[in-house]
Amino acid sequence: MPITLALSKGRIFDDTLPLLASAGITVLDDPEKSRKLILATNRPDLRVVLVRASDVPTYVQYGGADLGVAGKDVLIEHGEDGLYQPLDLKIARCRMSVAVRADFDYASAVRQGSRIRVATKYTQIARQHFADKGVHVDLIKLYGSMELAPLTGLADAIVDLVSTGSTLKANNLVEVEHIMDISSRLVVNQAALKLRREPVRALIDVFAKAVS
């Protein structure tokens, strides 16, 4: 049975390929052109499975994959128990921030102890951030188009990933707080690390060399 590496389509997949290539590993199918969800590599002992970004930790934790690559944001939201995280791969970098409409006085609302409505997909991160600051919030869980929430009056603020900030700017939103820097981590199934120690360790070493 080959070692299984779980990746999500898009930026993480694209940024992981050069790390694998540095060890002479290539994925034989292009996920943008193929409908396959299990992709072969040029090594018979390694395959890639494509799953949703938010599902990568679940696949690794429960043994659907031996290893995976997931953003720190996804790992915090999933809960990091039961996952070995040997490496920060320093890919798919961005930041988690609080943003509001340009005409909303966030600092004043916080100072006055107002209850703030916050829309986010990242409820764990948001809850912890505002609890640490002693700010009272009502969290509204959304799954996409976060920028719409302040524009329609659904929320006063959003907590979301920011890369360049151009989407915020285009929607007349401004970043008011930086919560944390985000990058993608290698995660490993703890049973695989014991039962398939040599091949799993070898792949961890491949990634370690590529990011050093």
C-alpha positions in Angstrom: 0.0 0.0 0.0 1.6 3.3 -1.0 2.0 6.2 1.4 -0.9 8.7 1.0 -0.4 12.4 1.1 -3.6 14.6 1.4 -3.6 17.9 -0.4 -6.2 20.5 -1.2 -6.6 22.0 -4.7 -5.4 25.5 -5.4 -2.7 27.4 -3.6 -1.6 24.6 -1.2 -1.4 22.0 -4.1 0.5 24.5 -6.3 3.0 25.4 -3.5 3.6 21.8 -2.4 4.6 20.6 -5.9 8.0 22.4 -5.9 8.8 21.0 -2.5 8.2 17.5 -3.8 10.0 18.2 -7.1 13.1 19.1 -5.1 13.3 15.4 -4.2 12.5 14.3 -7.7 8.8 13.5 -6.9 6.3 14.6 -9.5 2.5 14.2 -9.5 1.4 12.5 -12.8 -2.0 14.1 -13.1 -3.1 17.8 -13.3 -6.0 18.2 -10.9 -7.3 21.1 -13.0 -7.6 18.8 -16.1 -8.3 15.5 -14.5 -11.4 14.5 -12.5 -9.4 12.0 -10.5 -9.3 12.4 -6.7 -6.4 10.0 -6.2 -3.4 11.0 -8.2 -0.4 8.8 -8.9 3.2 10.1 -8.6 6.4 8.9 -10.4 7.0 6.8 -7.3 4.9 3.7 -6.9 5.2 4.0 -3.1 3.5 7.5 -2.9 0.1 8.8 -4.0 -1.8 12.0 -3.5 -5.4 12.3 -2.5 -7.3 15.6 -3.2 -9.7 16.7 -0.5 -11.3 19.9 0.7 -8.8 22.1 2.6 -11.0 21.8 5.8 -11.0 18.0 5.5 -7.2 17.4 5.3 -6.8 17.2 9.2 -9.7 14.7 9.4 -8.3 12.5 6.7 -4.9 12.4 8.4 -6.3 12.0 12.0 -8.5 9.0 11.1 -6.0 7.3 8.7 -7.5 8.2 5.3 -4.1 9.7 4.6 -0.7 9.1 6.2 0.3 12.8 5.8 -1.2 16.0 4.7 -0.6 19.7 4.2 -3.0 22.1 5.9 -3.1 25.8 6.8 -2.6 26.7 10.5 -6.1 28.3 10.3 -7.6 25.0 9.3 -5.7 23.1 12.0 -6.8 25.5 14.8 -10.4 25.2 13.7 -10.3 21.5 13.5 -8.6 21.0 16.8 -5.0 20.0 16.8 -5.3 16.9 19.1 -4.1 13.6 17.5 -2.1 15.2 14.8 1.7 15.3 14.7 2.9 18.6 13.1 6.6 18.2 12.4 7.1 21.1 10.0 6.0 24.6 9.1 6.3 24.4 5.3 6.3 28.2 5.0 3.9 28.0 2.0 0.5 29.6 1.2 1.3 32.4 3.6 -1.2 35.0 4.6 -2.6 36.5 7.8 -5.7 36.3 9.9 -7.2 39.8 10.5 -10.2 41.7 11.8 -11.6 44.1 9.1 -14.5 46.6 9.2 -16.2 49.1 6.9 -14.0 52.1 6.4 -16.6 54.3 8.1 -17.0 52.1 11.2 -15.1 53.3 14.3 -13.9 49.9 15.6 -11.5 51.4 18.2 -14.3 53.4 19.7 -16.7 50.5 19.8 -14.1 48.4 21.6 -13.2 51.2 24.0 -16.9 51.7 24.9 -17.4 48.0 25.5 -20.0 47.7 22.8 -21.2 44.2 21.7 -19.8 43.7 18.2 -21.3 41.4 15.6 -18.5 39.5 13.8 -19.0 37.3 10.7 -16.4 34.6 10.1 -15.7 31.1 9.0 -13.0 30.9 11.7 -15.1 30.8 14.9 -12.5 29.2 17.1 -9.8 31.7 16.2 -12.2 34.7 16.5 -13.7 33.5 19.8 -10.2 33.2 21.3 -9.0 36.5 20.0 -11.9 38.5 21.3 -11.9 36.6 24.6 -8.2 37.5 25.1 -9.0 41.2 24.5 -12.1 41.1 26.7 -14.3 42.2 23.8 -17.9 41.0 23.8 -18.9 39.6 20.4 -21.7 37.8 18.7 -20.2 35.4 16.2 -22.0 34.8 12.9 -20.7 31.7 11.0 -20.4 32.2 7.3 -18.8 30.0 4.7 -17.9 32.5 1.9 -18.1 36.1 0.6 -17.2 37.4 4.1 -16.8 41.0 2.8 -20.5 41.2 2.2 -21.4 40.9 5.8 -20.4 44.5 6.9 -21.7 45.9 3.6 -25.2 44.5 4.1 -25.4 45.3 7.8 -25.2 41.6 8.8 -22.1 42.2 10.9 -19.9 45.1 12.2 -16.7 43.2 11.5 -15.2 40.2 9.9 -12.4 37.8 10.8 -10.9 36.4 7.7 -7.7 35.5 5.8 -6.0 38.4 4.1 -3.3 37.9 1.5 -2.8 41.2 -0.5 -5.7 43.2 1.0 -7.0 44.0 -2.5 -10.4 42.3 -1.9 -10.9 44.3 1.3 -9.9 47.6 -0.5 -12.3 46.8 -3.4 -15.1 46.5 -1.0 -14.3 49.6 1.1 -13.1 47.6 4.1 -10.0 48.2 6.2 -7.9 45.9 8.4 -8.1 47.0 12.0 -6.3 44.2 13.8 -3.8 41.5 12.9 -4.6 38.3 14.8 -1.9 35.9 13.5 0.3 35.0 10.6 -0.8 31.8 8.7 1.2 29.3 6.8 0.8 25.7 5.9 2.0 22.8 8.0 2.9 19.2 7.4 0.6 17.0 9.5 1.2 13.3 10.1 -1.0 10.5 11.3 0.5 9.3 14.6 -0.3 5.6 13.9 1.4 5.8 10.5 4.4 7.3 12.1 4.7 4.2 14.3 3.5 1.4 11.9 5.1 2.8 8.7 8.0 4.6 10.3 10.6 4.4 7.6 8.6 5.5 4.5 6.8 8.2 6.5 10.0 9.5 8.0 11.6 9.5 4.6 8.8 11.8 3.3 9.0 14.1 6.3 12.8 14.4 5.6 12.0 15.3 1.9 9.9 18.2 3.1 12.4 19.2 5.8 15.2 19.4 3.2 13.0 21.4 0.8 12.1 24.1 3.4 15.5 24.4 5.1 
